[in-house]
């Protein structure tokens, strides 16, 4: 009979973990410019953890970085992200990047159609 309460507690802990993960997000700085005489310009977008973030139109950028301490309901040091050229997330646009290692894409602006962030 003691097994049912133990199973219930395990299920409740699992459900709580899912709830936190489902509401987790991180700020990503999309940076373009910064070459030649032009200063770098940064646009911050919120990316939900585990969900592909697509953009209306495409972003052109030279690098991508996690916004330090701009995460919600997740430890941002446990996250990794990857950019994709297309909105469907099929064509890789960057190597994986983390809080301590931004994605340095190119000295020329490249197209980013989507970003996926996940816990590692």
C-alpha positions, 0 to 999 in steps of 0.5 A: 500500500505504501507504493501508491503514495511513492508513485504519486510523489514521483509523478508530481515531481515529474509534472513539476519538472515539465511545467518549469521546462515548458515555461522556460526561455532565454534571451538571445542577442542577434548581432549584426554589423561591427565590421569596418566602420559600422558599430555592431547593432544588437536585437534581443529575441526571447527563445522558448526552451525546446521550441524552434523560434522562427522569425517573421522574415529573416534576420541577417547577422554576424554573430549570436550570443545568449543574453547573460542572466536573461533566462526564465525558469531555467539555469542559463548555464545549462543551455545550448542553442543552434541557429538555422538558415531556414524557418523549419530548422533543417539547414544548420546556420551555426555551430552550437553556442552557449553562454560562454561561447557565442556563435561567430558566424561571419564578418559578412551578414548571414541569414538566420531563419530560426533558433533552437535552444535546449538543456544539455 
